[in-house]
Structure formats: C-alpha cells, structure tokens
C-alpha cells in the first residue's frame, strides 16, 4: 500500500501515537492529525469502520495497534509501532472507559476497572513513550482529562478520580523530563458531542449542561486543539491544564 502524501501542514514529519482511537474523540483526533500532515499510530480495542477507512485513504501514514493499553505488552507495542513510522514525537493518551454508579453502590471491581483502564494505562504508555523520547531529546505528551476531574460528577467518582490523577501524573512527568525537551500537558474538555460524552444518560448530560455557558463542546474543536498542542507553536505550553469547556457557571 502506498502512502498518501502529507498535506504540507504544521505536523509534517511528526509521528503521533493516539490511544483510544477506535471511535469518538480519539478517531476524530486521528483524522485531524492526518489532515495536518502527521503520521499516526492509532491504538484501538473496538474500532469503528471509519478508522479502517482512514487507513485506506492515507496508506502507510497510519499504523493500527490493537489491544488493552492497560496491559504492558500492548503499551510497549504501541510505542514500538511509532518507532516503525520514524520515531515517536507526540503521545496523545485518550483511552478511557466509564462504569457509572453512586459511590456507596459501586462494586470494588467497577472502581478497579476504571482506574486500571484510565490511569494504569496512562502510567504504562507514558513510561514506554518517555524512554524513547529521552533518547531523541524531544517529546510531547498530551493527556485527555475531563471537566469531571475539576468539578466532580455525581455517579462518576471512579471516572473523576482517574481523570484527576492525570493532572498529577502530567505535572510530575513535566518536572522530571523538561531537561530532555519533553513537554507534558493535560487537556480537559467539557461535555462532548461524541464518544463517552454522547453516550452518557440524558440526566447526566443535562446536569453537565446546567453548568455550561455555551453547551455541548464539538469533538472536532477538541481534536484541532490537540493538533495545535502537538505542533511547533505550542512548544512553551508545559506543565499545565488546558480547559476547553466554553466556560463553566459554578
């Protein structure tokens, strides 16, 4: 299969690994990154047909990596796939699940599953990504968090806790590896019009919208923000959280 030429965009020559790219925000992010000229490793567990269409359209500029990224072998394989595309420049950690229940009714297994998929995976994929980035003296780490990490979310204590932990992880990584030209940021969207946000029960979506000044956030706009953070014009955005929620009325 021949590669579709890059677009001449700001991400030409950059290799980006995206976890949780099978559908929703991850898939939208892969599409935008390709439009900006990147080569992409798209990690997935249950991909939508659109992901395979992107592979057909962009040839060997897209490499698929399947599996549970909270398993270390999968995390290692995702980063190894990026090396095959020319060397990892950017990691976008988007993989996440929800298992909603009020705290006192939540089975321990339900808590553990969300922490494993949402947080353990972040640790594993970061560990293997940073090892490669240190050798190259360059790297950008982008973690997808949530408004729930900042203001909480009734019935989502496990999800909110797992996303809040990404802020501490990102800050620590930024401090440890800034001297290797590695930057680490968190992106915290509000309620999205796709993916996990669109799948929430209507009553939970309404509670979130009650706090929003502008309503549901476009997943495409978040994907374009990720592409900006992955590019050269965001080199001095580091050790911080970028909020993309349209404004919140507390």
SVG drawing of the C-alpha trace seen along z (x, -y; Angstrom):
<svg xmlns="http://www.w3.org/2000/svg" viewBox="-32 -31 51 39">
<polyline fill="none" stroke="black" stroke-width="0.4" points="0.0,0.0 1.4,-3.4 1.3,-6.3 -0.8,-9.3 1.5,-12.4 1.3,-14.6 -0.6,-17.8 2.2,-20.3 0.7,-21.0 2.3,-22.0 2.7,-18.4 4.6,-17.2 7.2,-14.7 5.8,-14.2 4.8,-10.8 1.9,-10.8 0.6,-7.8 -3.1,-8.1 -4.6,-5.7 -8.3,-5.0 -8.5,-5.9 -11.1,-3.4 -14.1,-5.8 -15.2,-9.1 -12.7,-11.8 -9.7,-9.5 -10.9,-8.8 -11.7,-12.5 -8.1,-13.3 -6.5,-10.8 -8.5,-12.3 -7.3,-15.9 -3.7,-14.9 -3.6,-13.2 -5.1,-16.4 -2.2,-18.3 0.4,-16.0 1.3,-13.7 2.0,-10.0 -0.2,-8.3 -0.3,-5.1 -4.0,-4.6 -4.5,-2.3 -7.9,-0.7 -9.9,2.0 -13.2,1.8 -12.7,-0.3 -15.5,-1.9 -15.4,-1.3 -14.3,-4.9 -10.9,-4.0 -10.3,-1.4 -11.4,-3.9 -8.7,-6.3 -6.2,-3.6 -7.4,-3.0 -7.3,-6.7 -3.9,-7.5 -1.9,-4.3 1.2,-3.7 0.9,-7.1 -1.5,-5.2 -0.5,-2.2 -3.1,-0.3 -2.3,1.2 -4.9,3.3 -5.3,4.4 -5.8,3.3 -3.3,0.5 -3.5,1.1 -1.6,4.3 2.1,3.5 2.8,5.6 0.2,3.6 1.6,0.3 5.0,1.3 3.7,2.4 2.0,-0.9 5.3,-2.8 7.2,-0.3 4.8,-0.9 5.6,-4.6 9.3,-3.8 8.5,-1.9 7.0,-5.1 10.1,-7.1 10.3,-7.7 7.7,-8.9 7.3,-12.7 3.9,-13.0 1.7,-10.8 -2.0,-11.6 -3.4,-9.4 -7.2,-9.3 -8.1,-5.7 -10.8,-5.7 -14.0,-4.0 -16.9,-4.8 -18.6,-2.5 -21.1,-4.8 -22.7,-4.2 -23.3,-6.1 -20.2,-5.6 -21.9,-3.5 -23.4,-1.2 -20.3,-0.9 -18.7,2.6 -15.0,2.6 -14.4,4.3 -16.1,1.4 -13.8,-1.1 -10.8,1.0 -11.6,1.5 -11.9,-2.3 -8.7,-3.0 -6.9,-0.3 -8.1,-1.3 -7.9,-5.1 -4.9,-5.5 -2.7,-2.4 -2.7,-2.7 -1.5,-6.3 1.4,-5.2 2.4,-2.3 2.1,-4.2 4.0,-7.2 6.8,-5.0 7.5,-3.4 7.0,-6.7 9.3,-8.7 12.1,-6.1 12.1,-6.7 11.6,-10.5 14.6,-10.8 16.9,-9.2 15.6,-11.6 15.7,-14.6 12.2,-15.5 8.7,-14.7 5.2,-16.0 2.7,-14.2 -1.0,-15.2 -3.4,-13.6 -7.2,-13.8 -8.8,-14.5 -12.3,-15.8 -14.3,-18.6 -15.3,-15.9 -11.7,-15.9 -12.1,-19.5 -15.7,-19.8 -16.6,-16.1 -19.6,-14.3 -22.3,-12.5 -22.3,-8.8 -18.8,-9.0 -16.4,-9.0 -14.2,-6.4 -14.0,-8.2 -13.5,-11.6 -10.7,-10.2 -9.0,-8.5 -9.0,-11.7 -8.0,-13.9 -4.9,-11.7 -3.7,-12.5 -3.1,-16.1 -0.6,-14.9 1.0,-12.5 1.4,-15.1 2.9,-17.7 5.4,-15.1 6.5,-14.0 7.0,-17.6 9.3,-18.3 11.2,-15.1 11.9,-15.4 11.8,-19.0 15.6,-19.0 15.2,-16.5 12.9,-18.8 9.8,-16.8 6.6,-18.7 3.5,-17.4 0.1,-18.9 -3.5,-17.9 -6.5,-18.8 -9.8,-18.9 -12.9,-19.1 -16.4,-19.7 -19.3,-17.6 -18.6,-16.4 -21.0,-15.7 -19.3,-12.4 -17.7,-9.4 -18.2,-9.0 -20.0,-12.3 -22.7,-11.5 -23.1,-8.0 -24.0,-9.4 -27.5,-9.1 -29.7,-12.1 -30.0,-13.2 -26.2,-13.2 -25.7,-15.2 -28.3,-17.7 -26.6,-18.2 -23.4,-18.9 -25.1,-21.3 -26.6,-23.1 -23.1,-24.3 -22.1,-25.2 -22.2,-28.7 -22.0,-27.5 -23.5,-24.0 -22.1,-20.8 -18.5,-21.0 -17.7,-20.0 -15.4,-17.0 -13.8,-18.4 -12.8,-21.6 -11.1,-19.5 -9.3,-17.4 -8.0,-20.6 -6.8,-21.8 -4.9,-18.5 -3.3,-19.0 -2.2,-22.5 -0.7,-21.2 1.1,-18.5 2.7,-21.2 5.6,-23.6 3.6,-26.6 2.8,-25.0 6.4,-24.4 6.1,-26.6 2.8,-25.1 4.0,-22.8 3.1,-21.5 -0.4,-22.9 -4.0,-22.1 -5.8,-23.5 -9.5,-23.8 -11.8,-23.6 -15.4,-23.8 -16.8,-27.1 -17.0,-28.5 -18.5,-27.0 -21.0,-28.5 -20.2,-27.1"/>
</svg>
